[in-house]
Amino acid sequence: MTTAAPQTRPTSPLRSWPGSWPAAATAGLALVAFAAYLTLSLARWYRWANPSWDLAIFEQAVRGYAHLGAPIVTIKGADFNQLGDHFSPLLVLLAPFYRLFPTPVTLLVAQCVLVAVSVVPVTAVARRILGTWRGLALGTAYAFSWGIQAAVDVQFHEYALAVPLLAFGLAAFLDGRWRASAVWIVLLLGVKEDLGLTVAAFGLVLWLRGQRRLGAVVAGTGVLGMALVVGVLVPALNPDGRYDYWGRLDEDGSAGSTGLVASAVRLVGDLLVPAVKIETLALLLVVTAFVALRSPLVLLAVPTILWRFAGSVEFYWGTTWHYSLILVPILFAAAIDGLRTLEGSRFTVLRRYARAAPALMLLVAAVLLPRFPLADLWEPGTYARSDRVEVGQRAVASIPEGASVASDLGLILQLTTHHEVYWLGGVPEVAPDYVALDLTGWGGNPPDDVEAYTENVYRGASYEVVFDEWGYVVAKRLP
């Protein structure tokens, strides 16, 4: 007698290949995040909404590398080497792409790619440690956290280079690959000089995890590397032979390196004054449902928070701009580590909280979304240009390619690619071929006579207005 073969339920291909669909979901999350970042960034560019001169500065620096030269930034001064301002040699990695696509948009796309790539290691390590669904929830909260949104909204900054380094380095740390993690994190020294303290803090965390020798090496590398950069390399390349940012740690911004000591003392009393600092700290901690505090990795965030709150620049204190960008991978890696610790707690309430925390992080991200820039993606005005953009385009077209131009913020980003651009408010070292102004950005005190104004700034040179529409004024230097 023959027995019928037992009936079996068809197996889903996703079930038959363990790990395939979570990996695909992780990649999909990164792609969705990239699309959101890029849409937001390009929409600002399309509207000519110039938040600062940073994009123009970085374009000039990368263009220098792309043409196998020094990163000269004429916006900061004639023959000014960007490495004498901030030490960011890893910008050279963007040079090949800029050589192929010489436009500021290349840097905007690069920033979105760099940040979106970081979603993959953060989400992947979260999945491995916490399980698929909780890992994906945490990764989604990371991808759409307010610190990332704020940075993408204000165009390119060198901190974007730090985000994947931190993400891959901290993922390696969480996996116990100590040497790999150290290599990734030490590379931060090539992103910006202040990150030497972050490298040193990571060395301390390695030491606390029992990697004493490696931790000491990394910590020493961070401290000595920063000292070398700030004390020797940057002053050697700076036209004034100094590091220009010591003064920003003093009340009036005028002190030298002693301002750092004075600010450290003052910081004890002013840590939470004004109240905007409390808000920033709260929002940094709430995005991980406060779980990041359970891991020593949170120590990596301390140097950045301290110099920001010690600084006299109000922009450092709040939730706008790019200053919180590098804190996001640190805090979420600390949260993953903290959740792993809490799951082994002998207290039932902590174990239960650890199970629920990733969902809470996702909920926090959703609740905060309407307050931060990605919410603008649903606003029609985000994609609408004002009528002045067309006028601005004609103003730019009135200046021949290759000409030297001094500009204010109004047109500087649109001029940088095809012109030698100087900052109108800088030291008048060179009398440019043209001066381009956006008088609407001068508040209530624009110059009445642009020709007289420019001739007063650039003594010995004469200028004639050749374009004047809707507040955009272009003056040409006479022979």
C-alpha positions as CSV (number, residue, x, y, z in Angstrom):
1,M,0.0,0.0,0.0
2,T,1.3,3.4,-0.9
3,T,1.0,6.4,1.3
4,A,0.3,9.8,-0.1
5,A,2.9,12.3,0.4
6,P,2.1,14.8,3.1
7,Q,0.7,18.1,2.0
8,T,3.2,21.0,2.5
9,R,2.5,24.7,2.5
10,P,4.4,26.6,-0.3
11,T,7.4,28.4,1.1
12,S,7.8,32.0,0.4
13,P,11.1,32.8,-1.4
14,L,11.7,35.5,1.3
15,R,11.3,32.8,4.0
16,S,13.5,30.3,2.2
17,W,16.4,32.8,2.0
18,P,16.9,34.0,5.6
19,G,18.0,37.5,5.9
20,S,17.2,38.5,2.3
21,W,14.1,40.6,2.9
22,P,15.5,42.4,6.0
23,A,18.6,43.3,3.9
24,A,16.4,44.5,1.1
25,A,14.3,46.5,3.6
26,T,17.4,48.1,4.9
27,A,18.6,49.1,1.4
28,G,15.1,50.3,0.6
29,L,15.1,52.5,3.8
30,A,18.4,54.0,2.7
31,L,17.0,54.7,-0.8
32,V,13.8,56.3,0.6
33,A,15.9,58.4,3.0
34,F,18.2,59.5,0.1
35,A,15.2,60.5,-2.0
36,A,13.8,62.6,0.8
37,Y,17.1,64.3,1.6
38,L,17.8,65.0,-2.1
39,T,14.3,66.4,-2.7
40,L,14.6,68.7,0.2
41,S,18.1,69.8,-0.7
42,L,17.4,70.4,-4.4
43,A,14.2,72.2,-3.7
44,R,16.1,74.8,-1.6
45,W,18.6,75.1,-4.5
46,Y,15.8,75.5,-7.0
47,R,14.3,78.3,-5.0
48,W,17.6,80.1,-4.6
49,A,17.1,80.0,-0.9
50,N,20.7,80.6,0.1
51,P,21.1,80.0,3.9
52,S,24.8,80.8,4.1
53,W,28.0,81.0,2.0
54,D,29.1,77.5,3.0
55,L,28.2,75.8,-0.2
56,A,30.1,78.4,-2.2
57,I,33.2,78.0,0.0
58,F,33.2,74.2,-0.3
59,E,32.7,74.3,-4.0
60,Q,35.8,76.5,-4.4
61,A,37.8,74.2,-2.2
62,V,36.7,71.0,-4.1
63,R,37.2,72.7,-7.4
64,G,40.8,73.3,-6.4
65,Y,41.3,69.7,-5.7
66,A,39.5,68.7,-8.8
67,H,42.0,70.6,-10.9
68,L,44.9,69.0,-9.0
69,G,45.7,72.2,-7.1
70,A,45.3,73.6,-3.6
71,P,41.8,74.1,-2.1
72,I,41.9,77.9,-2.7
73,V,38.9,79.7,-1.4
74,T,38.9,83.3,-2.8
75,I,35.6,84.0,-0.9
76,K,37.8,84.0,2.3
77,G,40.5,86.0,0.6
78,A,42.9,86.1,-2.3
79,D,44.9,82.8,-2.3
80,F,43.3,81.7,0.9
81,N,43.9,78.0,1.5
82,Q,40.8,76.3,2.9
83,L,43.1,74.1,5.1
84,G,44.1,77.2,6.9
85,D,40.5,77.7,8.0
86,H,39.2,74.2,8.7
87,F,41.3,71.1,8.3
88,S,39.2,69.0,5.9
89,P,41.5,67.2,3.5
90,L,39.0,64.4,3.0
91,L,37.1,66.9,0.8
92,V,39.5,65.6,-1.9
93,L,37.3,62.5,-2.1
94,L,34.6,64.6,-3.8
95,A,37.0,66.0,-6.4
96,P,36.6,63.3,-9.1
97,F,32.8,63.7,-9.0
98,Y,33.1,67.5,-9.2
99,R,35.5,67.2,-12.1
100,L,32.8,65.3,-14.0
101,F,29.9,67.4,-12.9
102,P,31.2,70.9,-12.0
103,T,28.2,72.4,-10.2
104,P,27.3,73.0,-6.6
105,V,24.6,70.4,-7.0
106,T,27.3,67.7,-7.1
107,L,28.1,68.6,-3.5
108,L,24.4,68.6,-2.5
109,V,24.0,65.1,-4.0
110,A,27.2,63.9,-2.4
111,Q,26.0,65.0,1.1
112,C,22.7,63.2,0.6
113,V,24.5,60.0,-0.5
114,L,26.9,60.1,2.4
115,V,24.2,60.5,5.0
116,A,21.9,57.9,3.3
117,V,24.8,55.4,3.2
118,S,25.1,55.7,6.9
119,V,21.6,54.3,7.3
120,V,22.8,50.9,6.2
121,P,25.4,50.1,8.8
122,V,23.3,51.6,11.6
123,T,20.2,49.6,10.6
124,A,22.1,46.4,9.9
125,V,23.8,46.3,13.2
126,A,20.6,47.1,15.0
127,R,18.9,44.2,13.2
128,R,21.7,41.8,14.2
129,I,21.6,42.9,17.8
130,L,17.9,43.7,18.4
131,G,16.1,41.6,15.9
132,T,14.6,42.4,12.5
133,W,11.6,44.5,13.3
134,R,13.1,46.5,16.2
135,G,16.3,47.0,14.2
136,L,14.3,48.4,11.3
137,A,12.3,50.6,13.6
138,L,15.5,52.1,15.1
139,G,17.0,52.5,11.6
140,T,14.0,54.4,10.4
141,A,14.1,56.7,13.5
142,Y,17.7,57.3,12.7
143,A,17.2,58.0,9.0
144,F,14.5,60.6,9.7
145,S,15.9,62.1,12.9
146,W,15.8,65.9,13.3
147,G,19.6,66.3,13.4
148,I,19.9,64.9,9.9
149,Q,17.0,66.9,8.6
150,A,18.4,70.2,9.9
151,A,21.8,69.5,8.3
152,V,20.5,68.5,4.8
153,D,18.3,71.6,4.8
154,V,21.2,74.1,5.1
155,Q,23.2,72.6,2.1
156,F,26.7,71.1,2.1
157,H,29.0,71.0,5.1
158,E,32.1,68.9,5.7
159,Y,30.5,67.1,8.6
160,A,28.7,65.0,6.0
161,L,32.0,63.2,5.5
162,A,32.0,62.2,9.1
163,V,28.6,60.6,9.2
164,P,29.4,57.3,7.3
165,L,32.8,57.1,9.1
166,L,31.0,57.2,12.4
167,A,28.3,54.8,11.3
168,F,30.6,52.2,9.9
169,G,33.1,52.6,12.8
170,L,30.5,52.4,15.5
171,A,28.8,49.4,13.8
172,A,32.2,47.7,13.9
173,F,32.5,48.5,17.6
174,L,29.1,47.1,18.3
175,D,30.1,43.9,16.5
176,G,33.3,43.6,18.5
177,R,35.6,44.4,15.6
178,W,37.8,46.7,17.6
179,R,40.6,47.4,15.2
180,A,38.3,48.1,12.3
181,S,36.3,50.4,14.4
182,A,39.4,52.3,15.4
183,V,40.5,52.8,11.8
184,W,37.1,54.2,10.8
185,I,37.0,56.6,13.7
186,V,40.6,57.8,13.4
187,L,39.8,58.9,9.9
188,L,37.6,61.6,11.4
189,L,40.8,63.6,11.9
190,G,40.7,64.3,8.1
191,V,37.1,65.7,8.3
192,K,37.4,68.7,10.7
193,E,39.9,69.7,13.4
194,D,37.4,69.6,16.3
195,L,36.8,65.9,15.7
196,G,40.1,65.0,17.3
197,L,38.3,65.2,20.6
198,T,35.7,62.8,19.4
199,V,38.5,60.4,18.4
200,A,40.0,60.7,21.8
201,A,36.7,60.0,23.5
202,F,36.4,56.9,21.4
203,G,39.8,55.8,22.6
204,L,38.4,56.1,26.2
205,V,35.4,54.0,25.3
206,L,37.6,51.3,23.9
207,W,39.7,51.4,27.1
208,L,36.5,51.0,29.2
209,R,35.5,48.0,27.1
210,G,38.8,46.3,28.0
211,Q,40.7,47.2,24.8
212,R,43.3,49.1,26.9
213,R,46.3,49.2,24.5
214,L,44.2,50.0,21.4
215,G,42.1,52.5,23.4
216,A,45.3,54.3,24.6
217,V,46.6,54.5,21.0
218,V,43.3,55.9,19.6
219,A,43.0,58.4,22.4
220,G,46.6,59.6,22.0
221,T,46.1,59.8,18.3
222,G,43.0,62.0,18.7
223,V,44.7,64.4,21.2
224,L,48.0,64.6,19.4
225,G,46.4,64.8,16.0
226,M,44.2,67.7,17.0
227,A,47.1,69.5,18.7
228,L,49.2,69.1,15.5
229,V,46.4,70.3,13.3
230,V,45.2,73.3,15.4
231,G,48.7,74.2,16.7
232,V,50.8,73.7,13.6
233,L,49.2,72.8,10.3
234,V,46.2,75.2,10.3
235,P,48.3,78.2,11.4
236,A,51.0,77.4,8.8
237,L,48.4,77.6,6.1
238,N,46.5,80.5,7.5
239,P,47.4,84.0,6.2
240,D,47.5,85.4,9.7
241,G,49.4,82.4,11.1
242,R,46.7,81.4,13.6
243,Y,43.7,79.3,14.2
244,D,40.8,81.7,13.6
245,Y,38.2,80.0,15.8
246,W,39.7,80.3,19.3
247,G,37.9,83.6,19.7
248,R,34.5,82.1,19.2
249,L,34.9,80.4,22.6
250,D,35.0,83.8,24.3
251,E,32.1,86.1,25.2
252,D,32.9,88.8,22.7
253,G,34.7,86.6,20.2
254,S,37.9,88.6,20.5
255,A,40.1,86.5,22.8
256,G,42.9,84.2,21.7
257,S,43.5,80.7,22.8
258,T,43.1,81.8,26.5
259,G,39.4,82.2,25.6
260,L,39.1,78.4,25.7
261,V,40.1,78.3,29.4
262,A,37.8,81.2,30.3
263,S,34.9,79.5,28.5
264,A,35.5,76.2,30.2
265,V,35.1,78.0,33.6
266,R,32.1,79.9,32.4
267,L,30.5,76.8,31.0
268,V,30.0,75.3,34.5
269,G,27.6,78.1,35.3
270,D,26.1,78.6,31.8
271,L,25.7,75.0,30.7
272,L,21.9,75.3,30.5
273,V,21.7,79.0,30.0
274,P,20.0,80.3,27.9
275,A,17.0,77.9,27.7
276,V,17.7,76.9,24.1
277,K,20.5,74.7,25.3
278,I,18.0,72.8,27.5
279,E,15.8,72.3,24.5
280,T,18.7,71.1,22.3
281,L,19.9,68.6,24.9
282,A,16.3,67.3,25.5
283,L,15.8,66.8,21.8
284,L,19.1,65.0,21.4
285,L,18.3,62.6,24.1
286,V,14.6,62.0,23.4
287,V,15.3,60.7,19.8
288,T,16.7,57.6,21.4
289,A,14.1,57.4,24.1
290,F,17.0,58.3,26.5
291,V,18.5,54.8,26.0
292,A,21.7,56.3,24.7
293,L,22.6,57.3,28.2
294,R,23.0,53.7,29.1
295,S,26.1,53.3,26.9
296,P,29.6,54.7,27.3
297,L,29.4,55.5,23.6
298,V,27.5,58.6,24.6
299,L,30.8,60.0,25.7
300,L,31.6,60.6,22.0
301,A,28.9,63.3,21.9
302,V,30.3,65.2,24.9
303,P,33.1,67.2,23.2
304,T,30.9,68.5,20.5
305,I,28.1,69.5,23.0
306,L,30.7,71.2,25.2
307,W,32.3,73.3,22.5
308,R,28.9,74.3,21.1
309,F,27.6,75.4,24.5
310,A,30.9,77.1,25.4
311,G,30.8,79.0,22.2
312,S,29.6,82.6,21.9
313,V,27.9,82.0,18.6
314,E,24.1,81.6,19.2
315,F,23.8,79.3,16.1
316,Y,25.8,76.7,18.0
317,W,23.2,76.3,20.7
318,G,20.0,75.4,18.9
319,T,18.6,72.7,16.7
320,T,19.0,74.3,13.3
321,W,22.1,74.2,11.0
322,H,24.4,71.2,10.8
323,Y,25.9,71.2,14.3
324,S,23.9,68.1,15.5
325,L,24.6,66.0,12.4
326,I,27.6,64.1,13.8
327,L,25.8,63.5,17.1
328,V,23.0,61.4,15.4
329,P,25.1,58.3,14.5
330,I,26.8,58.5,17.9
331,L,23.5,58.6,19.9
332,F,21.8,55.9,17.9
333,A,24.9,53.6,18.2
334,A,24.8,54.3,21.9
335,A,21.1,53.4,21.9
336,I,21.8,50.0,20.3
337,D,24.5,49.3,22.8
338,G,22.3,50.5,25.6
339,L,19.4,48.3,24.5
340,R,21.6,45.3,24.5
341,T,22.6,46.0,28.1
342,L,19.1,46.7,29.2
343,E,17.9,43.4,27.7
344,G,20.2,41.6,30.1
345,S,19.0,43.5,33.1
346,R,17.7,41.7,36.2
347,F,14.8,44.2,36.4
348,T,11.8,43.2,34.4
349,V,10.7,46.8,33.8
350,L,14.0,47.6,32.1
351,R,13.8,44.5,30.0
352,R,10.3,45.4,28.9
353,Y,11.4,49.0,28.2
354,A,14.2,47.7,26.1
355,R,11.7,45.8,24.0
356,A,9.5,48.8,23.5
357,A,12.2,51.5,23.0
358,P,12.8,51.2,19.2
359,A,9.0,51.7,18.7
360,L,9.2,54.7,21.0
361,M,12.1,56.1,18.9
362,L,10.1,55.7,15.8
363,L,7.1,57.4,17.4
364,V,9.3,60.3,18.6
365,A,10.7,60.8,15.0
366,A,7.1,60.9,13.7
367,V,5.9,63.3,16.3
368,L,8.9,65.7,15.7
369,L,8.6,65.5,11.9
370,P,6.1,68.4,11.5
371,R,8.5,70.7,13.3
372,F,11.5,70.0,11.1
373,P,12.5,70.5,7.4
374,L,11.2,67.2,5.9
375,A,7.7,68.4,6.7
376,D,8.2,71.0,3.9
377,L,8.1,68.2,1.3
378,W,4.3,68.3,1.6
379,E,4.1,72.1,1.2
380,P,3.6,73.4,-2.4
381,G,5.7,76.5,-1.7
382,T,8.7,74.3,-1.2
383,Y,8.9,73.8,-5.0
384,A,7.8,77.3,-6.1
385,R,10.3,79.9,-7.3
386,S,9.7,83.6,-6.8
387,D,9.6,85.9,-9.8
388,R,12.9,87.3,-8.6
389,V,14.8,84.1,-9.5
390,E,14.4,84.9,-13.2
391,V,15.7,88.4,-12.6
392,G,18.6,87.0,-10.6
393,Q,19.5,84.7,-13.5
394,R,19.6,87.7,-15.8
395,A,21.9,89.4,-13.3
396,V,24.3,86.5,-13.3
397,A,24.2,86.3,-17.1
398,S,25.3,89.9,-17.3
399,I,28.7,88.9,-15.9
400,P,31.0,87.1,-18.4
401,E,32.2,83.6,-17.4
402,G,35.7,83.7,-15.9
403,A,35.4,87.3,-14.6
404,S,36.2,88.1,-11.0
405,V,33.2,89.1,-8.9
406,A,32.6,90.4,-5.4
407,S,29.2,89.4,-4.1
408,D,27.0,89.3,-1.1
409,L,25.0,86.3,-0.1
410,G,22.2,87.0,-2.6
411,L,24.1,85.7,-5.7
412,I,27.2,84.1,-4.4
413,L,26.2,80.5,-4.8
414,Q,25.0,81.0,-8.3
415,L,28.2,82.8,-9.3
416,T,30.9,80.5,-7.8
417,T,31.0,77.8,-10.5
418,H,32.0,80.0,-13.5
419,H,33.6,83.0,-11.8
420,E,36.3,83.9,-9.4
421,V,34.2,85.0,-6.5
422,Y,35.1,87.2,-3.5
423,W,33.1,88.1,-0.4
424,L,31.9,91.6,-0.6
425,G,32.2,92.0,3.2
426,G,35.8,90.8,3.3
427,V,39.1,92.6,3.1
428,P,39.2,94.4,-0.3
429,E,42.5,92.8,-1.4
430,V,41.5,92.7,-5.0
431,A,39.4,95.1,-7.1
432,P,37.1,92.7,-8.9
433,D,35.9,93.0,-12.5
434,Y,32.3,93.1,-11.2
435,V,30.4,93.6,-8.0
436,A,27.0,91.9,-7.6
437,L,24.6,92.9,-4.9
438,D,21.2,91.8,-3.7
439,L,19.9,94.9,-2.0
440,T,16.9,93.1,-0.6
441,G,19.2,91.2,1.7
442,W,20.6,94.4,3.3
443,G,17.7,95.0,5.6
444,G,16.7,98.6,5.9
445,N,20.2,100.0,5.1
446,P,21.2,99.2,1.5
447,P,23.5,101.7,-0.3
448,D,21.6,104.4,-2.2
449,D,24.4,104.9,-4.7
450,V,26.0,101.5,-5.7
451,E,28.7,103.1,-7.8
452,A,29.8,105.3,-5.0
453,Y,29.6,102.4,-2.5
454,T,31.8,100.1,-4.6
455,E,34.3,102.9,-5.4
456,N,34.6,103.5,-1.7
457,V,35.2,99.8,-0.9
458,Y,37.7,99.4,-3.8
459,R,39.7,102.6,-3.6
460,G,41.3,103.6,-6.9
461,A,38.8,101.6,-9.0
462,S,35.8,103.1,-10.9
463,Y,32.5,101.2,-11.4
464,E,29.5,101.6,-13.6
465,V,26.1,99.9,-13.0
466,V,25.2,97.6,-15.9
467,F,22.3,95.8,-14.4
468,D,19.6,97.0,-11.9
469,E,16.3,95.2,-11.5
470,W,14.2,94.2,-8.5
471,G,17.0,94.8,-6.1
472,Y,19.7,92.9,-8.0
473,V,22.5,95.3,-9.0
474,V,25.6,94.5,-11.0
475,A,28.4,97.1,-11.4
476,K,31.3,96.7,-13.9
477,R,34.8,98.1,-13.3
478,L,35.8,100.7,-15.8
479,P,39.2,100.5,-17.6
